[in-house]
Amino acid sequence: MSNLTKWLEDKLLALNVTDTMARPDGFTRLSFTKEEKAAHIQFEQIAAELGLKTYQDQAGNCWAVWEVDPSASTIAMGSHLDTVDCGGGYDGVAGVLTALTAVKGLQDIGFHPIKNIAVICFIAEESARFGVSTIGSKAITGQLKLKEMEAIKDRNGIKMKQAMTDYGLDWESIEAAVLSLDSLESFIELHIEQGMELQETGAEIGIVKGIACPVRLVITAKGMANHTGTTRMHQRQDAFVAIAPLVNFVQEEALKVNEKSEVPLVATVSTIRLHPNAMNVIPGEVELGIDIRSVDDRLKRDFAENIRTFVSELEVKKQIRIGVKTLVDNDSVKMDNIMHAKLTQASKTIGYETLSMNSGAGHDVMNMAANWPAGLIFIPCKDGLSHHPREFASIESLEKGTKVMMTFLQQEAGEPI
Amino acid sequence: MSNLTKWLEDKLLALNVTDTMARPDGFTRLSFTKEEKAAHIQFEQIAAELGLKTYQDQAGNCWAVWEVDPSASTIAMGSHLDTVDCGGGYDGVAGVLTALTAVKGLQDIGFHPIKNIAVICFIAEESARFGVSTIGSKAITGQLKLKEMEAIKDRNGIKMKQAMTDYGLDWESIEAAVLSLDSLESFIELHIEQGMELQETGAEIGIVKGIACPVRLVITAKGMANHTGTTRMHQRQDAFVAIAPLVNFVQEEALKVNEKSEVPLVATVSTIRLHPNAMNVIPGEVELGIDIRSVDDRLKRDFAENIRTFVSELEVKKQIRIGVKTLVDNDSVKMDNIMHAKLTQASKTIGYETLSMNSGAGHDVMNMAANWPAGLIFIPCKDGLSHHPREFASIESLEKGTKVMMTFLQQEAGEPI
């Protein structure tokens, strides 16, 4: 299979619009930017090489279809090409690359599918730019709340509507990207694990059972801005001093929960906005963003409740108003049992050490799973590092993932024996 | 003196370019913006009403001179009209307003000075936009390091050179604003206290002995950015979790120092930059800005040393690299003893309860004091609140401040008896 190795190496670079994967600042392709567009253009070119029919839907997702019979059903695969700031070249890319490579591999061995096979390159999966994730797959599955999104701004004050329009989309038509349930038969996504379970257990392939969706809280502490030089220590209402203990509380409480619980939980104070954030002004207002995840929904909600209790105590103790807002609270998503079994079987048939596991991160497949039987394949990534310039998955792992997808497609879209 | 009361009320609004002082969002006139320019234009108009000669120097400071004899010496007064974001309408304005009003008051009583009297409206006193303070008075006194400032950017990426050029200044000529030592005889500034000592002691006027200049540190903690959903709690190198205890350490240590020391010290973690500051990424890098002030230079330097020690301990304990950089470390500035005595006498002569005190905040007078005998008059501001929309000083206090300045000028620039 050395022709696939070379192809994977080449197309990994192409989809990342780069000539080397060793980039100190990693890759920055934020949603609806010209950088994301440039990657989509690479996707279309590779698809064209494979003789696939390509088009962009109303939401900006790129499709490449190996169409054998318009009246036959369609099996879809895919992931995304956008990244966070200074992210890695595998998160998202791995899924798009292996889907295209699976098609290439099947063509190379002369496979003739009896169903259509589609590769979807979802737009705007990462929440890095607008705080909203998986926009493309939400659009396809009718889960997009476009009205609520219209006014959301990025860090430069650009509204999402403007960004999508600038990308070449017609705001009024975006919701028309939604697919009827009979458009697809099933969907699979391959993704780098972004964790250390595969590496630690030595498994080569992970087949995901459930995806932990986050509870996200925004905590706002309001003190009193004042001059740092003239306001005595005992006369202050410093919002940062008041709320800072929460950062360590979240870390320590999460460690405690994991000592007791078999199902893991993670919790992070990942964002802060300090007002006015000036050297000579006491922080008058602080906003913290907290991300809490576990496939055990009760565990994560109890944790959020713990935070609320701690914050109420801080409010009394520090004499500062603190508000808690729930930004996101979704149930965890279970992958389809039958798809899980089929993918596990495909992986084991080839002889790969296969692990049934959960995902701590959300992916486009979450949205797809609401409408179609869906499966998620994990490949290892070095030291679990992701959203980071040193994110890394080996070509060997990408090839193994590709083979699982090929085997699955042969079973699902092959001539009945 | 009711004509001065009305004048103060009117010109307070004029210099703030507003028709009401009750503005929920306060005043935002950042350095070198059209908002600062608009206030300077008001200054020139009021000065013209008083028949003063006005001009803008090469650095953008506005001058209004009651010129009686070009060969006579000049006594100067002044402050600034720029503000922080959402600041108050008295910080800076009070000094410019009372200086103009002192001239008006002297004209009204038919006073004929034998020396020239200048009112200076300094440009860009606040560090809110570029992190550099008192640019105008630094220019006049030859303390401006223009080369170092050229590339400093504001939050919108605009370089200081660009901002000054857009303001109408000629970059190459700015340093020519420096004055020879014989240009002025002395300088006084009036400012709101921005603290609570006058209010607490019931004093009507404060005469400042020394100004506490800050030690400013930047602390950088470098952990490892990673996905919040997939990185187990015990596998993390969260830079925010590592450095957060410093926020409360600074507050608690400063409280302790004040219990032991007669000279007060203030210390504040006032800025933060979290990278990447995204909901789904563990903070990989955190930068904290700390502002430490005391007129006792040893006290503030010992405090900075304490922070270094604590941070070294954190580094070992949390296994995260933490760097400490000294951004600013200037000696405190002593006001001229003779000027202090003269202003104190002027205030007591009128019968005001007068307090000899220190300033926790820096002002343009710090720079002026390096070249000329200089004095600083404080008037009370409500609850010490400053850099805040609810900053407030009464017209009565402004009038008392004006009278102190008038008395001083009568003594210094009157006909010898």
Boltz contact constraints between the chains, C-beta under 6 A:
constraints:
  - contact:
      token1: [A, 84]
      token2: [B, 278]
      max_distance: 6.0
  - contact:
      token1: [A, 85]
      token2: [B, 276]
      max_distance: 6.0
  - contact:
      token1: [A, 128]
      token2: [B, 278]
      max_distance: 6.0
  - contact:
      token1: [A, 194]
      token2: [B, 227]
      max_distance: 6.0
  - contact:
      token1: [A, 194]
      token2: [B, 230]
      max_distance: 6.0
  - contact:
      token1: [A, 195]
      token2: [B, 230]
      max_distance: 6.0
  - contact:
      token1: [A, 225]
      token2: [B, 388]
      max_distance: 6.0
  - contact:
      token1: [A, 227]
      token2: [B, 194]
      max_distance: 6.0
  - contact:
      token1: [A, 227]
      token2: [B, 361]
      max_distance: 6.0
  - contact:
      token1: [A, 227]
      token2: [B, 386]
      max_distance: 6.0
  - contact:
      token1: [A, 227]
      token2: [B, 387]
      max_distance: 6.0
  - contact:
      token1: [A, 228]
      token2: [B, 268]
      max_distance: 6.0
  - contact:
      token1: [A, 228]
      token2: [B, 270]
      max_distance: 6.0
  - contact:
      token1: [A, 228]
      token2: [B, 291]
      max_distance: 6.0
  - contact:
      token1: [A, 229]
      token2: [B, 293]
      max_distance: 6.0
  - contact:
      token1: [A, 229]
      token2: [B, 360]
      max_distance: 6.0
  - contact:
      token1: [A, 229]
      token2: [B, 361]
      max_distance: 6.0
  - contact:
      token1: [A, 230]
      token2: [B, 194]
      max_distance: 6.0
  - contact:
      token1: [A, 230]
      token2: [B, 195]
      max_distance: 6.0
  - contact:
      token1: [A, 230]
      token2: [B, 360]
      max_distance: 6.0
  - contact:
      token1: [A, 230]
      token2: [B, 361]
      max_distance: 6.0
  - contact:
      token1: [A, 233]
      token2: [B, 254]
      max_distance: 6.0
  - contact:
      token1: [A, 233]
      token2: [B, 255]
      max_distance: 6.0
  - contact:
      token1: [A, 233]
      token2: [B, 258]
      max_distance: 6.0
  - contact:
      token1: [A, 240]
      token2: [B, 247]
      max_distance: 6.0
  - contact:
      token1: [A, 241]
      token2: [B, 247]
      max_distance: 6.0
  - contact:
      token1: [A, 241]
      token2: [B, 251]
      max_distance: 6.0
  - contact:
      token1: [A, 244]
      token2: [B, 244]
      max_distance: 6.0
  - contact:
      token1: [A, 244]
      token2: [B, 247]
      max_distance: 6.0
  - contact:
      token1: [A, 244]
      token2: [B, 248]
      max_distance: 6.0
  - contact:
      token1: [A, 247]
      token2: [B, 240]
      max_distance: 6.0
  - contact:
      token1: [A, 247]
      token2: [B, 241]
      max_distance: 6.0
  - contact:
      token1: [A, 247]
      token2: [B, 244]
      max_distance: 6.0
  - contact:
      token1: [A, 248]
      token2: [B, 244]
      max_distance: 6.0
  - contact:
      token1: [A, 251]
      token2: [B, 241]
      max_distance: 6.0
  - contact:
      token1: [A, 254]
      token2: [B, 233]
      max_distance: 6.0
  - contact:
      token1: [A, 255]
      token2: [B, 233]
      max_distance: 6.0
  - contact:
      token1: [A, 258]
      token2: [B, 233]
      max_distance: 6.0
  - contact:
      token1: [A, 268]
      token2: [B, 228]
      max_distance: 6.0
  - contact:
      token1: [A, 268]
      token2: [B, 282]
      max_distance: 6.0
  - contact:
      token1: [A, 270]
      token2: [B, 228]
      max_distance: 6.0
  - contact:
      token1: [A, 270]
      token2: [B, 279]
      max_distance: 6.0
  - contact:
      token1: [A, 271]
      token2: [B, 277]
      max_distance: 6.0
  - contact:
      token1: [A, 271]
      token2: [B, 279]
      max_distance: 6.0
  - contact:
      token1: [A, 272]
      token2: [B, 272]
      max_distance: 6.0
  - contact:
      token1: [A, 272]
      token2: [B, 274]
      max_distance: 6.0
  - contact:
      token1: [A, 274]
      token2: [B, 272]
      max_distance: 6.0
  - contact:
      token1: [A, 276]
      token2: [B, 85]
      max_distance: 6.0
  - contact:
      token1: [A, 277]
      token2: [B, 271]
      max_distance: 6.0
  - contact:
      token1: [A, 278]
      token2: [B, 128]
      max_distance: 6.0
  - contact:
      token1: [A, 279]
      token2: [B, 270]
      max_distance: 6.0
  - contact:
      token1: [A, 279]
      token2: [B, 271]
      max_distance: 6.0
  - contact:
      token1: [A, 279]
      token2: [B, 289]
      max_distance: 6.0
  - contact:
      token1: [A, 279]
      token2: [B, 291]
      max_distance: 6.0
  - contact:
      token1: [A, 281]
      token2: [B, 387]
      max_distance: 6.0
  - contact:
      token1: [A, 282]
      token2: [B, 268]
      max_distance: 6.0
  - contact:
      token1: [A, 289]
      token2: [B, 279]
      max_distance: 6.0
  - contact:
      token1: [A, 291]
      token2: [B, 228]
      max_distance: 6.0
  - contact:
      token1: [A, 291]
      token2: [B, 279]
      max_distance: 6.0
  - contact:
      token1: [A, 293]
      token2: [B, 229]
      max_distance: 6.0
  - contact:
      token1: [A, 360]
      token2: [B, 229]
      max_distance: 6.0
  - contact:
      token1: [A, 360]
      token2: [B, 230]
      max_distance: 6.0
  - contact:
      token1: [A, 361]
      token2: [B, 227]
      max_distance: 6.0
  - contact:
      token1: [A, 361]
      token2: [B, 229]
      max_distance: 6.0
  - contact:
      token1: [A, 361]
      token2: [B, 230]
      max_distance: 6.0
  - contact:
      token1: [A, 386]
      token2: [B, 227]
      max_distance: 6.0
  - contact:
      token1: [A, 387]
      token2: [B, 227]
      max_distance: 6.0
  - contact:
      token1: [A, 387]
      token2: [B, 281]
      max_distance: 6.0
  - contact:
      token1: [A, 388]
      token2: [B, 225]
      max_distance: 6.0
